[in-house]
Amino acid sequence: MANLTVRNVPHEVHRALRVRAAHSGRSVEAEVRAILQDSVMPENRVKLGSLLAEIGKQIQLTDEEMKYFERDHTPHTHIKLDCSSSSRR
């Protein structure tokens, strides 16, 4: 998991987060994680794969045509970046 630091949070916002967290029975940190997750990944979000499958059904694509839309499950590879001090400005 990644770490995130948020600076310069207004006192009123931090106070409201503490109150909201207490009402939810969570720590402020857990409450912020929940808020972030709910805002960027709402339960009712449209998932691209599901949307494409539904379109395929509606236009009655054949199995032969659908194979071109199958997901590639090959594991992703990470790009290695040179972050040495000599490459920084």
C-alpha positions as CSV (number, residue, x, y, z in Angstrom):
1,M,0.0,0.0,0.0
2,A,1.1,3.6,-0.6
3,N,1.5,6.3,1.9
4,L,0.0,9.8,1.5
5,T,0.8,12.9,3.4
6,V,-1.7,15.8,3.4
7,R,-0.3,19.1,4.7
8,N,-2.0,22.3,5.6
9,V,-5.4,20.9,6.5
10,P,-7.5,23.7,8.0
11,H,-8.3,23.2,11.8
12,E,-12.0,23.2,11.0
13,V,-11.6,20.3,8.5
14,H,-9.4,18.3,10.9
15,R,-12.0,18.8,13.7
16,A,-14.8,17.7,11.4
17,L,-12.8,14.6,10.4
18,R,-12.3,13.8,14.1
19,V,-16.0,14.1,14.8
20,R,-16.9,12.1,11.7
21,A,-14.4,9.4,12.6
22,A,-15.7,9.2,16.1
23,H,-19.3,8.7,14.8
24,S,-18.1,6.0,12.5
25,G,-16.0,4.3,15.3
26,R,-12.8,4.7,13.3
27,S,-9.5,6.6,13.7
28,V,-9.1,9.8,11.7
29,E,-6.7,8.0,9.4
30,A,-9.2,5.2,8.8
31,E,-11.9,7.7,8.2
32,V,-9.8,9.6,5.6
33,R,-9.1,6.3,3.8
34,A,-12.8,5.5,3.7
35,I,-13.6,9.0,2.4
36,L,-11.0,8.7,-0.3
37,Q,-12.1,5.2,-1.4
38,D,-15.7,6.2,-1.5
39,S,-15.0,9.2,-3.6
40,V,-12.9,7.6,-6.2
41,M,-14.4,4.1,-6.2
42,P,-18.1,4.5,-5.5
43,E,-20.2,1.2,-5.4
44,N,-22.4,2.3,-8.3
45,R,-19.5,3.2,-10.6
46,V,-19.6,1.8,-14.1
47,K,-16.9,-0.8,-14.7
48,L,-15.5,-0.7,-18.2
49,G,-15.4,-4.5,-18.6
50,S,-19.0,-4.8,-17.6
51,L,-20.1,-2.0,-19.8
52,L,-18.3,-3.5,-22.8
53,A,-19.8,-6.9,-22.2
54,E,-23.3,-5.4,-22.0
55,I,-22.7,-3.5,-25.3
56,G,-21.5,-6.7,-26.9
57,K,-24.7,-8.5,-25.8
58,Q,-26.9,-5.6,-27.0
59,I,-25.4,-5.7,-30.5
60,Q,-25.3,-9.5,-30.4
61,L,-21.6,-10.1,-31.1
62,T,-20.8,-13.7,-31.9
63,D,-18.3,-15.7,-29.8
64,E,-15.8,-15.4,-32.6
65,E,-16.2,-11.6,-32.5
66,M,-16.0,-11.5,-28.7
67,K,-12.6,-13.2,-28.6
68,Y,-11.0,-10.0,-29.8
69,F,-12.2,-8.3,-26.6
70,E,-10.9,-10.9,-24.2
71,R,-8.8,-9.5,-21.4
72,D,-5.1,-10.2,-21.4
73,H,-4.2,-11.7,-18.0
74,T,-0.4,-11.6,-18.6
75,P,1.2,-10.2,-15.5
76,H,2.3,-6.6,-15.7
77,T,6.0,-5.7,-15.6
78,H,7.2,-2.6,-13.7
79,I,9.3,0.1,-15.4
80,K,12.5,0.7,-13.6
81,L,13.4,4.4,-13.5
82,D,16.9,5.7,-12.7
83,C,16.4,8.0,-9.7
84,S,20.0,8.4,-8.8
85,S,21.2,11.8,-7.7
86,S,23.2,12.3,-10.9
87,S,20.0,12.3,-13.0
88,R,18.2,14.9,-10.8
89,R,18.4,18.6,-11.4
